[in-house]
Every structure is written in structure tokens, then in C-alpha cells.
Amino acid sequence: MEFSQIEFNEARAGAPKPKLLLHCCCAPCASYVIEFLSPLYLITALFFNPNIRPREEYDLREGELRKLLTLAAPDDRVDMLETLYEGDAFEAAAAPYWDEPEGGGRCRACFELRLGETAALAAKHGFDCFATTLTVSPHKPAQIINDVGGAAAELYGVDYLPSDFKKRDGYKRSIELSRQYGLYRQRYCGCRSE
């Protein structure tokens, strides 16, 4: 059963917000998700996206997320958990699937890598749960992402917040917020095509 924000707030009245580690694929997607979740959770953003090529594009997208975090949720500070760029890890995970079309095994391997690391870090740093902004994109299959997130949660013993943030005009709102904050909107997911 889904709770409305009001029901959730009433149920948690007086209790501290749960700590959420939010995997952010990019600033535009994160803009709406942070707006939506910040009343409910104490959010820490995680930019772990070793699929992004070239490195300059990765750095640009990470910088845009930092920019967003200074502009968004002024009443609810959003911290960022630092990670290193691990392009070789993505290359190894995706190698068996390079001949498959977009949306095939390479994408699932990418989701497993990114959400697995997010779950591991959430468990290591004592977060109550983790989530991802990936489901705000109309190009990403929420069911597969949620299956991968649930498996990672079980493996690392930390709760996963299943979502489909593109619903209820979430994607549309992310475009509006991107314009409002002057965010760079990339034209591709991240991985190189061969």
C-alpha cells in the first residue's frame, strides 16, 4: 500500500527522518526526486556512475549535481557521499553485453553495479534505506531497476525504496526544475556505444 505524504508525516510525527542514500544518475533526474523525497527523508546524494564516458562528461555531470545540491532543498540540506570514478568496473561488468542493443543485458549489468555499490555504502555508513533517481527517466524500466535494487537490499541487509518517479509528472517536473536551476541536460545515458 502506498502512503500519501500527509499520511507518512502523520505516522512519523515527532520521529526523526529516516536517513536515505540516494543514488543520483544526474542532476536533472535528481532535481525532482530530491524535491519529492526531502520532506520525508534526510537525504545524502551519491554520484556513482562508472558507466559515463568520456571522463570529462563524468566530471561535468558530477559538477552539475554539486550545483543542484547548493540550489535545491534550501530548508533540508542534502549532503553528498564522495566516491571515485571506477570506469574499469563498468567495462568489466558490461563486457559480455556490448553486442546487445540498448535496454539489454548491458543496462541490467550497469544497474546491478551502481545499485550494488549504493546498497553496500548504505549498509556501511548506517543509512536506513537507499533509492535511485534512475526511475525518473522515461527511457529506464522501473520494474527491472526495482528488482535489482531489491536484490541488492537483500544482499547487503539495508532497505530499498522502490519507485517509479516518472509517474505523476515526475519527469516533466525534472525538466521544469532543470530549466529553473540552469542544469546541463545530457543527450545520452552515459556508456559508450560500439
C-alpha positions in Angstrom: 0.0 0.0 0.0 1.3 3.5 -0.9 1.1 6.2 1.7 0.5 9.8 0.8 3.0 12.4 2.1 0.4 13.6 4.6 -0.2 10.0 6.0 3.6 9.4 6.1 4.2 12.6 8.0 1.4 11.9 10.4 2.6 8.4 11.1 6.1 9.7 11.7 5.2 12.9 13.7 7.9 13.6 16.2 10.2 10.9 14.9 13.4 11.8 13.1 13.5 11.5 9.4 15.0 8.2 8.1 18.4 8.6 6.5 18.3 7.8 2.8 21.3 7.3 0.5 20.1 8.5 -2.9 21.9 7.2 -6.0 21.8 10.1 -8.4 22.4 9.3 -12.1 22.4 13.0 -13.0 21.4 16.4 -11.7 18.2 16.8 -13.9 16.8 13.4 -12.6 17.9 14.2 -9.0 16.2 17.6 -9.1 12.7 16.2 -8.9 13.5 13.2 -6.7 15.2 15.4 -4.1 12.2 17.8 -4.2 9.8 14.9 -3.7 11.7 13.0 -1.0 13.3 15.8 1.1 10.2 16.3 3.2 10.2 12.6 4.1 13.9 11.7 4.4 17.3 13.1 5.4 19.0 12.6 2.0 22.6 12.1 1.2 23.3 12.1 -2.6 25.7 9.5 -4.1 27.2 10.1 -7.6 28.4 6.6 -8.5 28.2 6.3 -12.3 31.2 4.5 -13.7 29.2 4.0 -17.0 29.6 7.6 -18.0 32.1 8.2 -20.9 34.3 10.1 -21.5 35.8 11.2 -18.2 35.1 14.8 -19.0 31.4 14.1 -19.3 31.5 12.3 -15.9 33.2 15.3 -14.3 30.6 17.7 -15.9 27.7 15.7 -14.6 29.2 15.3 -11.2 29.7 19.1 -11.1 26.1 19.7 -12.1 24.9 17.5 -9.2 27.0 19.6 -6.8 25.5 22.7 -8.3 22.0 21.3 -7.8 22.7 20.4 -4.2 23.6 24.0 -3.4 20.4 25.3 -5.0 17.7 22.6 -4.2 16.0 21.9 -0.9 17.2 25.1 0.9 15.4 24.1 4.1 16.7 20.5 4.0 20.4 20.3 3.5 21.4 17.5 1.1 24.9 16.1 1.7 27.0 14.2 -0.9 28.9 11.0 -0.3 32.2 11.1 -2.2 33.2 8.2 -4.5 35.9 7.6 -7.0 35.5 7.2 -10.7 35.6 3.5 -11.5 35.3 3.2 -15.2 37.1 -0.1 -15.3 34.5 -1.7 -13.1 31.8 -0.8 -15.6 33.9 -2.0 -18.5 34.3 -5.4 -16.8 30.6 -5.7 -15.9 29.4 -4.6 -19.4 31.9 -6.5 -21.5 29.8 -9.6 -22.1 26.9 -7.4 -23.4 28.4 -4.9 -25.8 26.7 -6.5 -28.8 23.3 -6.2 -27.2 21.0 -3.3 -28.0 20.3 -0.5 -25.5 18.0 -1.9 -22.8 19.5 -5.4 -22.8 22.0 -7.2 -20.6 24.4 -4.2 -20.5 21.8 -2.0 -18.9 21.0 -4.6 -16.3 24.7 -5.1 -15.5 25.0 -1.4 -15.2 22.1 -1.2 -12.8 23.5 -4.1 -10.7 26.9 -2.4 -10.5 25.5 1.0 -9.4 22.8 -0.2 -7.1 25.0 -2.8 -5.6 27.6 -0.2 -4.7 24.8 2.1 -3.3 23.5 -0.7 -1.1 27.0 -1.6 0.1 27.7 2.1 1.0 24.2 2.5 2.6 24.9 -0.5 4.9 28.5 0.6 5.6 27.5 4.1 6.6 24.4 3.2 8.6 21.7 4.6 6.3 18.1 3.4 7.0 17.5 2.9 3.3 18.6 3.7 -0.3 17.0 4.6 -3.5 17.9 5.7 -7.1 16.9 8.5 -9.4 17.1 6.2 -12.4 13.4 5.6 -12.5 12.5 9.2 -13.3 13.7 8.6 -16.9 11.1 7.5 -19.4 13.9 5.5 -21.0 14.6 3.3 -17.9 12.5 0.3 -16.9 11.4 0.9 -13.3 10.5 -2.8 -12.8 14.0 -4.0 -13.7 15.6 -1.2 -11.6 13.4 -2.1 -8.6 14.1 -5.8 -9.0 17.9 -5.0 -9.0 17.5 -2.6 -6.1 15.6 -5.2 -4.1 18.2 -7.9 -4.7 21.0 -5.5 -3.6 19.0 -4.6 -0.5 18.6 -8.3 0.5 22.3 -8.9 -0.2 23.5 -6.0 2.0 20.8 -6.0 4.6 19.5 -2.5 4.0 16.1 -1.4 2.9 15.4 -0.3 -0.7 12.8 2.3 -1.6 11.1 1.0 -4.8 9.9 3.8 -7.1 8.7 4.9 -10.4 9.5 8.6 -10.2 8.5 9.3 -13.8 4.8 8.8 -12.7 2.6 11.7 -11.6 4.6 14.0 -14.0 7.9 13.4 -12.2 9.8 13.5 -15.5 8.0 16.7 -16.5 8.8 18.3 -13.2 12.5 17.3 -13.6 12.6 19.2 -16.9 11.0 22.3 -15.2 13.5 22.2 -12.3 16.4 21.7 -14.7 15.4 24.9 -16.5 14.8 26.7 -13.2 18.3 25.8 -11.9 20.0 26.1 -15.3 21.2 22.5 -15.3 23.0 20.8 -18.1 20.8 18.1 -19.6 22.8 15.3 -21.3 21.7 13.7 -24.5 22.8 10.1 -23.7 22.8 7.8 -20.7 26.5 7.5 -20.3 28.0 4.4 -21.7 29.9 4.4 -25.0 28.3 2.7 -27.9 30.3 0.2 -30.0 
